[in-house]
Amino acid sequence: MKSWISLCYPDFFTKLDSLCYRFKEKEMCMNMLIKAGFAPSEIAVLLGHPVQSITTMRRRLSQSVLEHLRPTPQQWDDFINSL
């Protein structure tokens, strides 16, 4: 999956690395699936987690990385898709 994302979005991983945040493996997988256009419910199935866990992870990353005071999961998705 990583090679496919790199092929389609050559700067994606470089931009993620520049965020000064060390992504856990499941966070990185989720980010790649968001970038590939998968919906949260599909990501949950693919990663074997409840949808609520995926939603919480997206909200937490929005708060931690983007420093939103009232983070939403959609803010994270929008950010990932902008890279």
N, C-alpha and C positions, 0 to 999 in steps of 0.2 A: 504494500500500500504506500509506503514512504517513497519508493522510487516513482510510483505513478504520480503522486502529488508533486514531487520534485520536477518531474517532466512537464506537468501541466502548469505549475506555479513555481518557477525556478527560485524565486527569492523568499518563498514562504518560510522555510526553516531558518534562514538567516535573520529574517525579521522577528521571528519568535525568539531566537537566541538573544537578540538585542534588547529584550524586555527586562533583563536582569531578574528573571524569575526562573527557577528550576522546576520544570514541569515533571510531574510524576508520569509513569508510563501510561496509566489509564487516562490521565488528562491529555497527554499527547495523542493517544488514539482517538479520543473524543474530538480534539481539535482537527485532526485529519478528516474525520468523518463529517464534521460540520463543513469544512472547506470543500469536501466532495459533494455536498448538497443533501446529506441525509437529515431527516427530521429527528427530533429528540426521541420519539417513540421507536424509530428504527435503530438509533444509536443504542438505546437501552437494550434492545433485543440482541444486537450484534456484540455488545460488550458483556451481556449477561447480568445487567444491573436493573433495578427498578427505575422507571421513568423519573420518579421523585429524586433518586440519587443523581441522575444526570442533570436535572434541573438545579439541584443544590450545588453541584460542582460548577455549573455555568455561572450561577449567581455569585458564588464565592470567588471565582476567578475574576469576574467583573469588578468585585469589590477590591480584591487584593492587587490585581495588576493594573486596572484602569482607575482605581481609587474613587469609584463612584460611592457617594454617601447612601444612595438608595438604589442599589444595584438591581438590575433585572437580568434574567437569563438571555433575553433578546439582545441586550447591549453587548454581551459577550459574542453572540453569534454574528452580530453586525460587525464587530471588530475583527473577528477571525476572517469573515468574508471580505473585509477591506484590505487584508494583507495580500 
